[in-house]
Amino acid sequence: MANKPDDIPESALAIVASCASSVEAAFIRSRLEAAGIPACIPEEYTPQILWCLGPSPIERVTVRVDSKDYQAATEVLSEDAQP
């Protein structure tokens, strides 16, 4: 998970997850939206050139939320990570 820098304006989007595929990012976005936190995937419709080779370290897909929702989003995602 990414840390929210203090100098991000309140209206900016903050990255809460960086994923290897748009499928993984969509799952995370669905989890956040189910918790009432609007989320977006800016790279959702960008073609992943190396998709046939599997996860690529150079082609990441991010899940973003409004900065004001950053703390709540990281809490939701950390709850999911608990065994």
Protein Blocks (a to p, Z undefined) as FASTA:
>chain_A
ZZddfklcfkbccdfbdcfbfklmmmmmmmmmmnopacddfklmgccfklmnopafklcc
dddddfklmmmmmmmmmmmmpZZ
